[in-house]
């Protein structure tokens, strides 16, 4: 939810390069709460002990209606309306 809230407050599209955040974006994408382009991680020969992977940045293009509904449902009483009517803000 924290990442979804952060995205709601951001101007979209936006990029995310942190692998841990990209993993969280994969969860939001699978849940149908965001639309995003997440490049596959690429295996590269490692230095020293073996292989490592490289992950290019992901790009979030918009929060879906399901994502906005989730934000509204999780909002404190009286703040759910903050997320209503904001669907067009992302991806603009």
C-alpha positions as CSV (number, residue, x, y, z in Angstrom):
1,X,0.0,0.0,0.0
2,X,2.8,2.4,0.7
3,X,4.2,2.1,-2.8
4,X,0.7,2.6,-4.3
5,X,0.2,5.7,-2.1
6,X,3.5,7.0,-3.2
7,X,2.6,6.5,-6.9
8,X,-0.7,8.2,-6.3
9,X,1.2,11.3,-5.2
10,X,3.7,11.1,-8.1
11,X,3.4,12.5,-11.6
12,X,3.2,9.5,-13.9
13,X,4.8,8.0,-15.8
14,X,7.7,7.6,-13.4
15,X,10.7,5.2,-13.3
16,X,11.9,3.0,-10.5
17,X,15.4,1.5,-10.5
18,X,15.6,-0.1,-7.1
19,X,15.3,-3.9,-7.5
20,X,13.3,-4.2,-4.2
21,X,10.8,-1.6,-5.4
22,X,10.6,-3.3,-8.8
23,X,9.6,-6.5,-7.0
24,X,6.8,-4.6,-5.2
25,X,5.8,-3.1,-8.6
26,X,5.5,-6.7,-9.9
27,X,3.0,-7.4,-7.2
28,X,0.9,-4.3,-7.9
29,X,1.0,-5.2,-11.6
30,X,-0.1,-8.8,-11.0
31,X,-2.9,-7.5,-8.8
32,X,-4.1,-5.2,-11.6
33,X,-3.5,-2.0,-9.6
34,X,-1.0,-0.4,-11.9
35,X,0.1,-0.5,-15.5
36,X,3.9,-0.7,-15.8
37,X,6.7,-1.8,-18.1
38,X,9.1,-4.0,-16.2
39,X,12.1,-5.2,-18.3
40,X,13.2,-8.8,-17.5
41,X,16.3,-9.2,-15.3
42,X,19.3,-10.3,-17.3
43,X,21.9,-12.7,-16.0
44,X,25.4,-11.5,-16.4
45,X,28.7,-13.2,-15.6
46,X,29.7,-12.2,-12.1
47,X,32.9,-10.9,-10.8
48,X,34.4,-13.4,-8.4
49,X,31.9,-15.9,-7.1
50,X,29.5,-16.4,-9.9
51,X,26.6,-15.0,-11.9
52,X,24.7,-11.8,-11.0
53,X,21.6,-10.3,-12.6
54,X,21.1,-6.8,-13.9
55,X,17.6,-5.2,-13.8
56,X,16.8,-2.1,-15.9
57,X,14.4,0.5,-14.4
58,X,10.7,-0.1,-14.5
59,X,8.3,2.5,-15.7
60,X,4.8,3.0,-14.1
61,X,2.5,4.5,-16.7
62,X,-0.7,4.7,-14.6
63,X,-2.7,3.6,-11.6
64,X,-5.7,1.5,-12.8
65,X,-9.3,2.0,-11.5
66,X,-8.7,-1.1,-9.3
67,X,-5.7,0.7,-7.8
68,X,-7.7,3.8,-7.1
69,X,-10.5,1.7,-5.5
70,X,-7.9,0.0,-3.3
71,X,-6.5,3.4,-2.2
72,X,-10.0,4.7,-1.5
73,X,-10.9,1.6,0.5
74,X,-7.8,1.8,2.6
75,X,-8.1,5.6,3.3
76,X,-8.9,6.9,6.7
77,X,-12.6,7.9,7.2
78,X,-13.3,11.1,5.4
79,X,-10.3,10.8,3.1
80,X,-11.6,8.3,0.6
81,X,-13.0,11.1,-1.6
82,X,-9.4,12.3,-2.0
83,X,-8.9,9.3,-4.4
84,X,-12.1,9.7,-6.2
85,X,-11.8,11.7,-9.4
86,X,-8.0,11.5,-9.5
87,X,-7.9,8.6,-11.9
88,X,-7.1,10.9,-14.8
89,X,-4.2,12.6,-13.0
90,X,-1.9,9.6,-13.6
91,X,-0.6,9.0,-17.0
92,X,-1.5,12.6,-18.1
